[in-house]
């Protein structure tokens, strides 16, 4: 398979420290780590990574095992800056249904519109 080439030269993709979904590394994560020209960075803070998208420092951020409190403040920054923030199926994360929330995982992809479309294509193609 051809390597993933981001739409932007030198594009930065922030990834969560724990990428396991149901105990396995998803195909898109393996592909991004082994066959990509994205510059992969892992800072260990979903909020910081998402905020860097809003600040224009990173083109995308993906968190798999974060909680709502890991993303809510950073989402306000990124969304105000024009980023898209969705779950791994492409559905918007916000507004979030708070009734009964007790700490469930809130996986998300945060990116500018063009980078978001490219990342979602990869997520769908390599589950």
DSSP file (Angstrom, degrees, kcal/mol; ACC not computed):
  #  RESIDUE AA STRUCTURE BP1 BP2  ACC     N-H-->O    O-->H-N    N-H-->O    O-->H-N    TCO  KAPPA ALPHA  PHI   PSI    X-CA   Y-CA   Z-CA
    1    1 A X              0   0    0      0, 0.0     3,-0.1     0, 0.0     2,-0.1   0.000 360.0 360.0 360.0 143.7    0.0    0.0    0.0
    2    2 A X        -     0   0    0      1,-0.1    33,-0.1     3,-0.0     3,-0.1  -0.363 360.0 -98.7 -68.1 147.2    1.2    3.5   -0.8
    3    3 A X        -     0   0    0      1,-0.1     2,-0.5    33,-0.1    33,-0.2  -0.273  39.2-102.9 -63.3 153.8    2.4    5.7    2.1
    4    4 A X  B     -a   36   0A   0     31,-3.3    33,-2.0    27,-0.3     2,-0.6  -0.675  37.9-167.0 -76.1 123.5    0.0    8.2    3.6
    5    5 A X        -     0   0    0     -2,-0.5     4,-0.1    31,-0.2    31,-0.0  -0.960  15.5-134.3-115.4 116.9    0.9   11.6    2.3
    6    6 A X        -     0   0    0     -2,-0.6     4,-0.1     2,-0.2   109,-0.1  -0.238  19.5-117.1 -65.9 159.0   -0.7   14.5    4.1
    7    7 A X  S    S+     0   0    0    107,-0.1     2,-0.4     2,-0.1    -1,-0.1   0.695  99.8  60.3 -66.6 -19.7   -2.2   17.4    2.1
    8    8 A X  S >  S-     0   0    0    107,-0.0     3,-1.6     4,-0.0     2,-0.2  -0.931  90.8-116.0-117.6 132.7    0.3   19.7    3.7
    9    9 A X  T 3  S+     0   0    0     -2,-0.4    -2,-0.1     1,-0.3    29,-0.1  -0.469 103.6   9.3 -63.4 128.8    4.1   19.5    3.5
   10   10 A X  T 3  S+     0   0    0     27,-0.2    -1,-0.3    -2,-0.2    28,-0.1   0.736  89.4 179.3  73.8  23.0    5.5   18.9    7.0
   11   11 A X    <   -     0   0    0     -3,-1.6    28,-3.3     1,-0.1     2,-0.5  -0.304  18.8-140.2 -62.8 139.0    2.0   18.3    8.5
   12   12 A X  E     -b   39   0B   0     26,-0.2    47,-1.9    45,-0.1    48,-1.5  -0.880  14.5-168.6-105.8 129.9    2.0   17.5   12.2
   13   13 A X  E     -bc  40  60B   0     26,-2.4    28,-2.3    -2,-0.5     2,-0.5  -0.978  10.0-151.7-118.9 119.5   -0.3   14.8   13.7
   14   14 A X  E     -bc  41  61B   0     46,-3.0    48,-2.4    -2,-0.5     2,-0.4  -0.790  16.8-166.7 -91.2 127.3   -0.7   14.6   17.4
   15   15 A X  E     - c   0  62B   0     26,-2.8    29,-0.4    -2,-0.5    28,-0.3  -0.889  23.1-108.5-117.5 148.2   -1.5   11.1   18.7
   16   16 A X        -     0   0    0     46,-1.6     3,-0.1    -2,-0.4    47,-0.1  -0.289  27.4-121.1 -64.2 154.3   -2.7   10.0   22.1
   17   17 A X  S    S+     0   0    0      1,-0.2     2,-0.6     2,-0.1    -1,-0.1   0.832 104.8  48.1 -68.8 -32.4   -0.3    8.0   24.2
   18   18 A X        +     0   0    0      1,-0.1    47,-0.5     2,-0.1    46,-0.4  -0.918  60.6 167.9-114.0 106.4   -2.6    5.0   24.4
   19   19 A X        +     0   0    0     -2,-0.6     7,-0.7    45,-0.1     2,-0.2   0.368  33.3 125.8 -97.9   3.3   -4.0    4.0   20.9
   20   20 A X  E     -G   25   0C   0      5,-0.2     2,-0.5     3,-0.1     5,-0.2  -0.429  39.1-167.8 -70.6 134.2   -5.4    0.7   21.8
   21   21 A X  E >  S-G   24   0C   0      3,-3.0     3,-1.4    -2,-0.2    -2,-0.0  -0.985  79.1 -16.0-120.5 117.6   -9.1    0.1   21.0
   22   22 A X  T 3  S-     0   0    0     -2,-0.5    -1,-0.1     1,-0.3     3,-0.1   0.877 131.4 -52.0  52.8  40.6  -10.5   -3.0   22.6
   23   23 A X  T 3  S+     0   0    0      1,-0.2     2,-0.3    -3,-0.0    -1,-0.3   0.510 120.7  93.4  81.2   5.3   -7.0   -4.2   23.3
   24   24 A X  E <  S-G   21   0C   0     -3,-1.4    -3,-3.0    -5,-0.1     2,-0.6  -0.959  76.7-115.1-133.2 151.9   -5.7   -3.9   19.8
   25   25 A X  E     -G   20   0C   0     -2,-0.3    -5,-0.2    -5,-0.2     5,-0.0  -0.723  41.2-124.1 -81.0 121.1   -3.8   -1.3   17.8
   26   26 A X     >  -     0   0    0     -7,-0.7     4,-1.9    -2,-0.6     3,-0.5  -0.268  16.8-115.5 -67.1 154.1   -6.1   -0.1   15.0
   27   27 A X  H  > S+     0   0    0      1,-0.2     4,-2.6     2,-0.2   100,-0.2   0.841 113.4  57.3 -58.1 -37.7   -4.9   -0.3   11.4
   28   28 A X  H  > S+     0   0    0     98,-1.8     4,-2.5     1,-0.2    -1,-0.2   0.887 107.1  48.8 -63.7 -37.3   -5.0    3.5   10.9
   29   29 A X  H  > S+     0   0    0     -3,-0.5     4,-2.0     2,-0.2    -2,-0.2   0.921 111.5  48.6 -68.5 -43.6   -2.6    3.9   13.8
   30   30 A X  H  X S+     0   0    0     -4,-1.9     4,-1.7     1,-0.2     5,-0.3   0.923 112.8  49.3 -59.4 -44.1   -0.2    1.3   12.6
   31   31 A X  H  X S+     0   0    0     -4,-2.6     4,-3.0     1,-0.2   -27,-0.3   0.918 110.1  49.6 -63.4 -44.6   -0.3    2.9    9.1
   32   32 A X  H  < S+     0   0    0     -4,-2.5    -1,-0.2     1,-0.2    -2,-0.2   0.842 114.2  46.5 -64.6 -31.8    0.4    6.4   10.5
   33   33 A X  H  < S+     0   0    0     -4,-2.0    -1,-0.2    -5,-0.1    -2,-0.2   0.768 127.5  23.5 -79.9 -25.7    3.3    5.1   12.5
   34   34 A X  H  < S+     0   0    0     -4,-1.7    -2,-0.2    -5,-0.2    -3,-0.2   0.695 127.8  32.4-115.9 -24.0    4.9    3.0    9.7
   35   35 A X  S  < S+     0   0    0     -4,-3.0   -31,-3.3    -5,-0.3     2,-0.3  -0.457  92.3  95.7-138.7  62.9    3.8    4.3    6.3
   36   36 A X  B     -a    4   0A   0    -33,-0.2   -31,-0.2    -4,-0.2     4,-0.1  -0.981  56.6-149.9-148.5 157.7    3.3    8.1    6.5
   37   37 A X        +     0   0    0    -33,-2.0   -27,-0.2    -2,-0.3   -32,-0.1   0.301  66.8 117.2-107.4   4.7    5.0   11.4    5.9
   38   38 A X  S    S-     0   0    0    -34,-0.3     2,-0.9    -6,-0.1   -26,-0.2  -0.454  74.3-121.5 -61.1 143.5    2.9   13.0    8.7
   39   39 A X  E     -b   12   0B   0    -28,-3.3   -26,-2.4    -2,-0.1     2,-0.3  -0.836  32.9-149.2 -88.9 107.8    5.2   14.2   11.5
   40   40 A X  E     +b   13   0B   0     -2,-0.9     2,-0.4   -28,-0.2   -26,-0.2  -0.620  19.6 178.6 -85.7 133.3    3.9   12.2   14.4
   41   41 A X  E     -b   14   0B   0    -28,-2.3   -26,-2.8    -2,-0.3     2,-0.5  -0.996  14.5-167.7-134.3 140.6    4.0   13.7   17.9
   42   42 A X        +     0   0    0     -2,-0.4   -26,-0.1   -28,-0.2   -28,-0.1  -0.949  14.5 165.8-128.2 109.4    2.8   12.3   21.3
   43   43 A X        -     0   0    0     -2,-0.5    -1,-0.1   -28,-0.3   -27,-0.1   0.677  47.1-123.7 -96.9 -20.9    2.8   14.9   24.1
   44   44 A X  S    S+     0   0    0    -29,-0.4     2,-0.4     1,-0.1   -28,-0.1   0.562  81.9  95.8  89.6   8.2    0.7   12.9   26.5
   45   45 A X     >  -     0   0    0      1,-0.1     4,-2.7     2,-0.0     5,-0.2  -0.916  52.2-166.7-135.7 108.8   -2.0   15.5   27.0
   46   46 A X  H  > S+     0   0    0     -2,-0.4     4,-2.4     1,-0.2     5,-0.2   0.886  93.4  52.7 -59.0 -39.4   -5.2   15.4   24.9
   47   47 A X  H  > S+     0   0    0      2,-0.2     4,-2.3     1,-0.2    -1,-0.2   0.927 111.6  44.4 -64.6 -45.2   -6.0   18.9   25.9
   48   48 A X  H  > S+     0   0    0      2,-0.2     4,-2.1     1,-0.2    -2,-0.2   0.920 113.5  50.7 -65.8 -43.4   -2.7   20.3   24.8
   49   49 A X  H  X S+     0   0    0     -4,-2.7     4,-1.0     1,-0.2    -2,-0.2   0.918 113.3  44.8 -62.2 -44.3   -2.7   18.4   21.6
   50   50 A X  H  X S+     0   0    0     -4,-2.4     4,-1.7     1,-0.2     3,-0.4   0.886 111.4  54.0 -66.5 -39.7   -6.2   19.6   20.6
   51   51 A X  H  X S+     0   0    0     -4,-2.3     4,-2.0     1,-0.2    -1,-0.2   0.856 102.2  58.2 -62.9 -35.4   -5.3   23.1   21.7
   52   52 A X  H  <>S+     0   0    0     -4,-2.1     5,-2.2     2,-0.2     6,-1.7   0.806 103.3  53.0 -66.6 -28.9   -2.3   23.0   19.3
   53   53 A X  H ><5S+     0   0    0     -4,-1.0     3,-1.2    -3,-0.4    -1,-0.2   0.938 109.5  48.4 -66.7 -47.0   -4.6   22.3   16.4
   54   54 A X  H 3<5S+     0   0    0     -4,-1.7    -2,-0.2     1,-0.3    -1,-0.2   0.825 110.4  51.9 -61.1 -32.1   -6.7   25.4   17.4
   55   55 A X  T 3<5S-     0   0    0     -4,-2.0    -1,-0.3    -5,-0.1    -2,-0.2   0.558 115.2-116.5 -81.8  -8.2   -3.5   27.4   17.6
   56   56 A X  T < 5S+     0   0    0     -3,-1.2    -3,-0.2    -4,-0.4    -2,-0.1   0.594  87.0 112.4  83.6  10.5   -2.4   26.3   14.1
   57   57 A X  S   <S+     0   0    0     -5,-2.2     2,-0.3    -6,-0.2    -4,-0.2   0.867  79.3  33.2 -81.5 -39.5    0.7   24.5   15.4
   58   58 A X        -     0   0    0     -6,-1.7    -2,-0.3    -9,-0.1   -45,-0.1  -0.854  66.6-146.4-116.2 152.5   -0.6   21.0   14.5
   59   59 A X  S    S+     0   0    0    -47,-1.9    53,-1.3    -2,-0.3     2,-0.3   0.753  80.3   3.2 -87.6 -26.7   -2.8   19.9   11.6
   60   60 A X  E     -cD  13 111B   0    -48,-1.5   -46,-3.0    51,-0.2     2,-0.3  -0.994  53.8-163.1-156.7 158.3   -4.6   17.2   13.5
   61   61 A X  E     -cD  14 110B   0     49,-2.4    49,-3.0    -2,-0.3     2,-0.4  -0.993   6.9-168.2-143.9 140.0   -4.9   15.4   16.9
   62   62 A X  E     -cD  15 109B   0    -48,-2.4   -46,-1.6    -2,-0.3     2,-0.4  -0.995   4.6-179.2-133.2 128.4   -6.4   12.1   17.7
   63   63 A X  E     + D   0 108B   0     45,-2.4    45,-2.8    -2,-0.4   -44,-0.1  -0.996   4.9 176.5-126.1 131.1   -7.2   10.8   21.2
   64   64 A X  S    S+     0   0    0    -46,-0.4    43,-0.2    -2,-0.4    -1,-0.1   0.838  78.6  29.4-100.6 -43.1   -8.7    7.3   21.7
   65   65 A X  S    S+     0   0    0    -47,-0.5    42,-0.1    40,-0.1    -1,-0.1   0.082  87.0 126.0-113.9  23.1   -9.0    6.8   25.4
   66   66 A X        -     0   0    0     40,-0.2    40,-3.1     1,-0.1     2,-0.2  -0.239  51.6-127.8 -75.9 168.7   -9.5   10.3   26.8
   67   67 A X  B >>  -H  105   0D   0     38,-0.3     3,-1.5     1,-0.1     4,-0.6  -0.655  31.3 -98.2-109.4 169.4  -12.4   11.4   29.0
   68   68 A X  H >> S+     0   0    0     36,-0.5     4,-2.1     1,-0.3     3,-1.6   0.890 123.4  56.0 -56.1 -42.7  -14.7   14.4   28.5
   69   69 A X  H 34 S+     0   0    0      1,-0.3     4,-0.3     2,-0.2    -1,-0.3   0.671  98.8  64.0 -67.9 -14.9  -12.7   16.6   30.8
   70   70 A X  H <4 S+     0   0    0     -3,-1.5    -1,-0.3     1,-0.1    -2,-0.2   0.693 118.2  21.5 -77.0 -18.7   -9.6   15.9   28.6
   71   71 A X  H <X S+     0   0    0     -3,-1.6     4,-3.0    -4,-0.6     5,-0.2   0.654  95.9  87.7-123.0 -21.9  -11.2   17.6   25.6
   72   72 A X  H  X S+     0   0    0     -4,-2.1     4,-1.3     1,-0.2    -3,-0.1   0.885  97.1  37.9 -60.1 -46.7  -13.9   20.0   26.6
   73   73 A X  H  > S+     0   0    0     -4,-0.3     4,-1.3     1,-0.2    -1,-0.2   0.930 119.3  48.0 -70.4 -43.8  -11.8   23.2   27.2
   74   74 A X  H  > S+     0   0    0      1,-0.2     4,-2.7     2,-0.2    -2,-0.2   0.851 106.0  59.6 -63.8 -33.8   -9.4   22.5   24.3
   75   75 A X  H  X S+     0   0    0     -4,-3.0     4,-3.2     1,-0.2     5,-0.3   0.889 100.1  55.8 -61.7 -39.2  -12.4   21.8   22.0
   76   76 A X  H  X S+     0   0    0     -4,-1.3     4,-1.7    -5,-0.2    -1,-0.2   0.907 111.3  44.4 -60.0 -41.0  -13.7   25.4   22.7
   77   77 A X  H  X S+     0   0    0     -4,-1.3     4,-1.4     2,-0.2    -2,-0.2   0.950 117.3  43.7 -67.0 -50.3  -10.4   26.7   21.5
   78   78 A X  H  <>S+     0   0    0     -4,-2.7     5,-2.6     1,-0.2     4,-0.4   0.911 114.7  48.1 -65.6 -44.2  -10.1   24.4   18.4
   79   79 A X  H ><5S+     0   0    0     -4,-3.2     3,-1.3     1,-0.2    -1,-0.2   0.898 109.8  52.6 -65.1 -39.7  -13.8   24.8   17.3
   80   80 A X  H 3<5S+     0   0    0     -4,-1.7    -1,-0.2    -5,-0.3    -2,-0.2   0.825 106.9  54.3 -63.5 -30.7  -13.6   28.6   17.7
   81   81 A X  T 3<5S-     0   0    0     -4,-1.4    -1,-0.3    -5,-0.1    -2,-0.2   0.506 128.0 -98.6 -82.2  -4.5  -10.5   28.5   15.4
   82   82 A X  T < 5S+     0   0    0     -3,-1.3    31,-0.4    -4,-0.4    -3,-0.2   0.511  74.8 141.8 102.8   5.2  -12.4   26.6   12.7
   83   83 A X      < -     0   0    0     -5,-2.6     2,-0.4    -6,-0.2    -1,-0.3  -0.324  48.8-124.4 -73.5 161.3  -11.3   23.0   13.5
   84   84 A X  E     -E  111   0B   0     27,-3.6    27,-2.2    -2,-0.0     2,-0.4  -0.886  22.1-168.0-102.3 140.9  -13.6   20.1   13.2
   85   85 A X  E     +E  110   0B   0     -2,-0.4     8,-1.5    25,-0.2     9,-0.5  -0.946  22.1 149.8-133.5 111.6  -13.9   17.8   16.3
   86   86 A X  E     -EF 109  92B   0     23,-2.3    23,-2.6    -2,-0.4     6,-0.2  -0.800  45.4-101.6-132.5 171.0  -15.7   14.5   15.8
   87   87 A X    >   -     0   0    0      4,-3.1     3,-1.4    -2,-0.3    21,-0.2  -0.217  57.6 -83.8 -79.7-174.8  -15.7   11.0   17.2
   88   88 A X  T 3  S+     0   0    0      1,-0.3    20,-0.1    19,-0.1    -1,-0.1   0.536 130.4  55.4 -74.9  -4.4  -14.0    8.2   15.2
   89   89 A X  T 3  S-     0   0    0      2,-0.2    -1,-0.3    35,-0.0     3,-0.1   0.510 121.1-104.7 -98.5  -7.5  -17.0    7.7   13.0
   90   90 A X  S <  S+     0   0    0     -3,-1.4     2,-0.3     1,-0.3    -2,-0.1   0.421  76.5 135.5  98.6   0.5  -17.1   11.4   12.0
   91   91 A X        -     0   0    0      1,-0.1    -4,-3.1    -5,-0.0    -1,-0.3  -0.619  65.0 -99.5 -81.0 139.9  -20.1   12.4   14.2
   92   92 A X  B     -F   86   0B   0     -2,-0.3    -6,-0.3    -6,-0.2    -1,-0.1  -0.283  22.0-150.7 -57.7 140.7  -19.7   15.7   16.1
   93   93 A X        +     0   0    0     -8,-1.5     2,-0.4     1,-0.1    -1,-0.1   0.830  63.9  97.8 -78.8 -34.7  -18.7   15.2   19.8
   94   94 A X        +     0   0    0     -9,-0.5     2,-0.1     2,-0.1    -1,-0.1  -0.888  62.4  44.4-114.5 142.3  -20.4   18.4   20.9
   95   95 A X  S    S-     0   0    0     -2,-0.4     2,-0.4    -3,-0.0    -1,-0.1   0.415  89.4-158.1 -70.0 142.6  -23.0   19.1   22.1
   96   96 A X        -     0   0    0     -2,-0.1     2,-0.9     1,-0.0    -2,-0.1  -0.797  19.0-120.0 -98.7 133.0  -22.3   16.1   24.4
   97   97 A X        -     0   0    0     -2,-0.4    -1,-0.0     1,-0.2    -3,-0.0  -0.602  31.7-178.9 -73.3 107.1  -25.1   14.4   26.2
   98   98 A X    >   +     0   0    0     -2,-0.9     3,-2.5     2,-0.1     2,-0.2   0.674  41.2 115.2 -83.4 -18.3  -24.2   14.8   29.8
   99   99 A X  T 3  S-     0   0    0      1,-0.3     3,-0.1     3,-0.0    -2,-0.0  -0.351  95.3  -1.5 -58.2 118.3  -27.1   12.9   31.3
  100  100 A X  T 3  S+     0   0    0      1,-0.3    -1,-0.3    -2,-0.2     2,-0.2   0.510  88.4 156.6  81.1   5.0  -25.6    9.9   33.1
  101  101 A X    <   +     0   0    0     -3,-2.5    -1,-0.3     1,-0.1    -3,-0.1  -0.475   8.0 165.7 -66.7 127.9  -22.0   10.7   32.1
  102  102 A X  S    S-     0   0    0     -2,-0.2    -1,-0.1    -3,-0.1    -4,-0.0  -0.038  71.1 -60.3-135.8  34.1  -19.7    9.0   34.6
  103  103 A X  S    S+     0   0    0      1,-0.2     3,-0.1     2,-0.0    -2,-0.1   0.659  75.1 164.7 102.4  17.3  -16.3    9.0   33.0
  104  104 A X        -     0   0    0      1,-0.1   -36,-0.5   -37,-0.1    -1,-0.2  -0.257  47.9 -89.5 -63.3 155.7  -16.8    7.1   29.8
  105  105 A X  B     -H   67   0D   0    -38,-0.1     2,-0.3     1,-0.1   -38,-0.3  -0.358  33.6-161.0 -64.0 145.0  -14.1    7.4   27.1
  106  106 A X        -     0   0    0    -40,-3.1   -40,-0.2    -3,-0.1   -41,-0.1  -0.729   9.9-165.9-129.1  80.4  -14.6   10.2   24.5
  107  107 A X        +     0   0    0     -2,-0.3     2,-0.3   -43,-0.2   -43,-0.2  -0.391  17.4 176.1 -65.2 144.5  -12.5    9.3   21.5
  108  108 A X  E     -D   63   0B   0    -45,-2.8   -45,-2.4   -21,-0.2     2,-0.4  -0.999  33.5-149.9-152.8 155.3  -12.0   12.3   19.1
  109  109 A X  E     -DE  62  86B   0    -23,-2.6   -23,-2.3    -2,-0.3     2,-0.5  -0.997  20.2-173.6-119.7 126.2  -10.3   13.6   16.0
  110  110 A X  E     +DE  61  85B   0    -49,-3.0   -49,-2.4    -2,-0.4     2,-0.3  -0.988  24.6 127.4-123.6 124.2   -9.6   17.3   15.9
  111  111 A X  E     -DE  60  84B   0    -27,-2.2   -27,-3.6    -2,-0.5   -51,-0.2  -0.986  60.7 -82.2-164.9 161.8   -8.3   18.9   12.8
  112  112 A X     >  -     0   0    0    -53,-1.3     4,-3.2    -2,-0.3     5,-0.2  -0.309  60.3 -95.4 -62.6 160.7   -8.8   21.6   10.3
  113  113 A X  H  > S+     0   0    0    -31,-0.4     4,-2.0     1,-0.2     5,-0.1   0.866 122.2  42.9 -52.9 -46.8  -11.4   20.8    7.6
  114  114 A X  H  > S+     0   0    0      2,-0.2     4,-1.7     1,-0.2    -1,-0.2   0.935 118.6  43.8 -68.2 -45.6   -9.0   19.5    4.9
  115  115 A X  H  > S+     0   0    0      1,-0.2     4,-2.7     2,-0.2     5,-0.2   0.880 111.1  56.2 -66.3 -37.0   -6.8   17.5    7.3
  116  116 A X  H  X S+     0   0    0     -4,-3.2     4,-2.7     1,-0.2     5,-0.2   0.925 106.1  50.0 -60.9 -44.6   -9.9   16.2    9.1
  117  117 A X  H  X S+     0   0    0     -4,-2.0     4,-1.9    -5,-0.2    -1,-0.2   0.908 112.4  47.6 -60.7 -41.9  -11.3   14.7    5.9
  118  118 A X  H  X S+     0   0    0     -4,-1.7     4,-1.8     2,-0.2    -2,-0.2   0.920 112.5  48.0 -66.8 -43.7   -8.0   13.0    5.1
  119  119 A X  H  X S+     0   0    0     -4,-2.7     4,-2.5     1,-0.2    -2,-0.2   0.911 111.0  51.0 -63.9 -42.3   -7.7   11.6    8.7
  120  120 A X  H  X S+     0   0    0     -4,-2.7     4,-2.5     1,-0.2     5,-0.2   0.879 106.7  54.8 -64.5 -37.0  -11.3   10.3    8.6
  121  121 A X  H  X S+     0   0    0     -4,-1.9     4,-2.3    -5,-0.2    -1,-0.2   0.923 110.9  45.7 -59.4 -43.8  -10.7    8.6    5.2
  122  122 A X  H  X S+     0   0    0     -4,-1.8     4,-2.4     2,-0.2    -2,-0.2   0.908 111.3  51.7 -66.3 -42.5   -7.7    6.8    6.8
  123  123 A X  H  < S+     0   0    0     -4,-2.5    -2,-0.2     1,-0.2   -95,-0.2   0.913 114.7  43.1 -61.3 -42.6   -9.7    5.8    9.9
  124  124 A X  H  < S+     0   0    0     -4,-2.5     3,-0.5     1,-0.2    -1,-0.2   0.880 116.5  46.8 -70.7 -38.3  -12.5    4.4    7.8
  125  125 A X  H  < S+     0   0    0     -4,-2.3     2,-0.3     1,-0.3    -2,-0.2   0.815 122.3  33.0 -75.7 -30.7  -10.2    2.6    5.3
  126  126 A X     <        0   0    0     -4,-2.4   -98,-1.8    -5,-0.2    -1,-0.3  -0.634 360.0 360.0-127.7  73.4   -7.9    1.0    8.0
  127  127 A X              0   0    0     -3,-0.5    -1,-0.1    -2,-0.3    -4,-0.1   0.487 360.0 360.0 -67.0 360.0  -10.0    0.2   11.0
